[in-house]
Amino acid sequence: MLHMHPLPSIVDFNQLLAAIPRMKHYSLPISLIKRMESFGISPNFYTFTVLINCLCHLNRVDFGFSVLATVLKLGYNPNSIILSTLVKGLCLQGNIAGAVRLFEDMEKNGYQPNEFTCRTILNGLCKIGKTDMAVRLLKKIEKTYFAPNVVLYSTIIDSLCKDRLVTEALNLLSEMRSKGIQPNVVTYTCLIQGLCNFGRWREATTLLNEMTQRKIMPNLQTFSMLVDTLCKEGMLTESNKVFTVMI
């Protein structure tokens, strides 16, 4: 492409550059963009978006912010995609506080966080044990931006179970149902594991039966946890019943 006459447009180059990160190759687009510039091909806004994405995946969010400064200097207005990418990059680095600050800056400057941004922040907060903050953010998302879906609810339910707050997780399950949001296999598996960890096998079995009634097929992890718990409790008959359902 670089040796074609006339040169392809930046749009054509961007199509190639955008395809490479989708194949999990993040260093290559950076070197290709440098080669393009050496041939006098100026990056445009979309090129910078690809570049920031690659830098964040390479754990170089600092360089990502440097590119953002260039974007601003050239007179472009960063969009939610660029800012969300930087939020994710900060989370990947473990800098959740920085990600939250950027998220708040987005709000102050009129950028409405999308589902990807919100999911990224919720995941980050849950990973560092700030589940209470994640729950408050979920409420804010629902009140200010959009109706949360099963993925956002399941993220927090999983974190509550890992924090040994299984009752609170069950309450959140009831809340999402009351809003017409149906749990999926991930939601049920998180709750069943949380209940099994506390020996609450009766409630776990009830959830398993509920899954099958709703035609949600439990996965191997779901069955394994419940069978293991029942065996440890000496409930061999119940364990055989669960095993029968599995096969």
N, C-alpha and C positions, 0 to 999 in steps of 0.2 A: 504493500500500500504506500509506503514511504517513497518508493521509487517509481510510482505511477505518474504520468503526465497527462492531464493535470492531476494534482493531488486530490484525493477524495476529501469530502467535507469533514468537518469536526464531528458532525452527526454520525457519519460512517465509522470514524475512529471510536466514538463513544459506545457504539453498539458492540464493538469488539471488547473494549475495556470493561464494559459492564458484564459481559458474559464470563470473563475469566474468574472473578471472585465467586460467581455462582458455582464454580468447580473447585472452590476452596483453595484457590491460588491467590494469595494476597500480595506477595512481593512483586510479582511480575508486572501488574499494571503500573506500579510506581516507576519502575525502570522504563517502561514503554512511554509513559507520559513525559519523562525526561528526554527520551529520544525524539518524541514528537516536537517538543519545544526547540531542540537543537536543529530541527528542520524548518523552524519558523512557524509551526502550527500552534496557535495560542489555545490553551484550554478554555472551555466555557463553563458555565455554572454546573452543568451536568457532569463534566469531567471532574470538577472539584468535589462533587458529591461522591463519585466513585472513589476518588483519592482518600477522602476522609474516612469512608467506610473501610478501605483496606488498611489504613493506618490504625484504626481502632481495633481491628481484628489482630493486628500485629502487636497489640499492647503498647502502641505509641500514641496515646491520646494527646500527649503534649504537642506532637507534630500536627495532630488533627486540629487542635485549637490554633496552631500557627497558620494552617491552611484557611481556617475560618477567618482569621484576621486579614488574609489576602483577599478572600471573598468580599469582605466588608470594604476593604480599601478600593476594590475595583467597582464598587457601587452596587453590588448585588445585595439583595435582602435574603438572609438565610431562611429556609423554610423548615417546616416541622420535620421533614425527613432528615436533614442535616443535623438538627438539634437532637432528634431522637437517637440518631446514630452515635452522637457524642455521649448522650446519657447512657446508652448501652456500653460504650467503651469504658466509661468511668466505672460502671458496675462490674465489668469483666476484670478491671484492675483491683476491684475490692474497695474502691473509693465511693462508697454509697452516699456518704455525706455530700461529696462534690456533685454526685448525680442528682440528689434531692435539691441542692441549691440551683443547679441548672434547670431542673424541672420547674422550680418556683420562679426562676427568672423568665422562663418561657411564658408562664401564666401572666406575670406582670407586664410583659411586652406584647400581650395579645395573641400569643401562639397557643392554639387549643391543642393540648396533648391528645394524640390518637391512641387507639387501643394498644398498639405496639409499645409506645412510650410508657403507658400506664402499667402494662404487664411487666415491662422491664424493671420499673421502679418497685412494683409490688414484689417481684421475685428477689430483688436485691435486699429489700427491707426484711423479708422473711428469712433470707439466708444468714443475716447477721442477728437474728433473734428479735427484731423490732416488729413483731407481729401486731402489737397494739397500734403502732403507727400505720401499718398496712391496712388494718381494719378501718381506721379513721380515713385513710386515703380512699378506700373503697366507697365509703359513705359520700365523700366529697365528689368522687367521680360520678356517682349516681345522681347526686343533686345538681352538679354543675355541667357535666359534659355529655355523658351517654349512659344508657342502661348497661351495667356490667353483665357479662355473659358467664357461662359455666366455667370457662377457663380461669377467669379472674377469681371467681368464688372458690374453685378447687385449689388454686394456689394457696389461698389463705387457710382453707380447711386443712390442707396437708401440713402447713406450718403450725397451726394450732394443735394438731395431733402430735407433732414432733415435740412441741412445748409442753406436752402432757395435759393440755387443756381440751380433752375430748368432749366434755359436756358443752363447752363453748362452740366447738366444731359442729356438734349435733344441732345446736341452736341456729348456727349459720346455715346449716342444711335446711332446717325448717323455714328460715327466712327466704332463702332462694326459691324454695318450692312455692311459698306464698306469693311470690312475684312471677310465677309461671316459668321459672328457669328450671329445667329438668336436669338432675345430676346424671353424669355419665360414668363409665367404668372407672375412670381415674378418681372421681369423687368418692365412689363407693369403696374402692380399694384403700384409699387413704384412711377412711373412717373405720373400715373393718380392721386394718392394721392397728390403728389407735385403740380400738376397743379390745382387741386381742392382747395388746401389750399390758392391759390392766385386768385381764382375765374376765372381761365382760362378754363371754362367748354367746350368751343368750341374745344380747342385742346385736352382736355381730352376725349370728345366724339369721336373725330377723331381717337384717339388711341384705343378706345374701338371697333370702327368699323374695324380698322386694325386688331385687335386681332381676331375678328370673321372671317374676310376674310382669315386669316392665319390658321384658324381652331384651335386657341388657346382658350380654354374655360375659360372665366373669372370666378373667384371665387366669393363667396358671399361678401367678403370684397371689391372687385373691384366695384361691382354693388352698394353696400351700400354707398360708398363714393361719387360716381357720382350722384346717385339719391338724396342724401342729399344736395349736392352742387346745383343741378338744382332746387330743391324745395326752397332752401334759396334765389336763384336768381329769384324766381317767374316763372321759366320756367317749368310749370306743363306739357305742351304738350310734351316737350322734355323728361321730367322725365318719362312720361307714355310710351314713345317709348323705353326708356332704360329698363323699367320694363317689357315691352312686350318681349324684347329680352331675358330677364332673365328667363321668364317662358316658 
